[in-house]
Structures are given as C-alpha cells and as structure tokens.
Amino acid sequence: MSDEFKVIQPTTTVYCPERGEGWTLTGITSIEEFTSVMFDGVRYTLPAREIVEQLLPNQAARQKLK
C-alpha cells in the first residue's frame, strides 16, 4: 500500500465472506484507526487496515461479477 491514503467516505459498501455485505458508519481518514461497520443490523468496530485491504477489494470483486 502506498504512503498516500485516500479518505473512505461513510456509507461505503464493503463485503465480508463471513458476515455478508455491509457499510461503513464512519469515514476512514487513517489506515491506523478503527471504524464502525454495520453488517445485517449489527455494528462492528474493525481496523481500517482490514476494511481497506480486504473488505473493499471483496466488494469491488463482487461488483465486477454483477
């Protein structure tokens, strides 16, 4: 990952194989912070790194299949 970080907006859709599709409740401004994500009505607090490196690419791959 590059040193330049792109801000992730609130309500960005993400995908987790275990939890399904969800969305960010707060924006992400740093790879080192924690962010709230809603999956099926349950709020989780996840590391921004997991969201950026796994959940966002999972959602992008799902969108390409549609």
N, C-alpha and C positions, 0 to 999 in steps of 0.2 A: 504494500500500500504506500502511496506517495505521502510526503510530508504535508502536502496541501490537503485540507479536509473540506469537503463540500457539506454545507448545512443540510440536514434532513428535516423536512417540514413535519409538523404534527399531522395526523391522519394519513400518513404514508402507509400503504398496504404492504404487508410482509407475509411470508409463508413459512410455517414450521411443520415438518412432516408429522410430528407427534401431536401438535395442538391445532393444526389447520391454518386457515387464513386469519389474519388479524390486522391490526393497525396501531400505529404509534399514537399515544395520547399526548405526548410531549415531543417537542423538536429535539434534534440532536445537534449540538454545536461542537462537541469534542469526542474523540474516539475513546477517551478515558472516563466518561461519565456513565451513569446508569439512566435508563429510560423506561417509562411505563408503556406497556403494550397490552392491548386488550385482545384476548382470544376467547371466542364463544362466551362472552359475558363475564369472563374472569380476568382481572387485572394482574399482570406480572411485571416485576421490575427486573429488567435484563441489562447486561452490559452493552453499551453502544457498539463495542467491537463485534459482539455476536450478531447484532442486528445488521451492521454494515457488511460483515464478511460472510454471513451465512443466510440470514433471513431475507434480505433484499435480493441477493442473487437467486435464491429459490423462487421468489415471486416473479422475477424477471424471466426465469426459465419457464414458469407456468404460463405466463402471458404469451410467450412465443409459440406455445403448443396450441393455443386457442385459435 
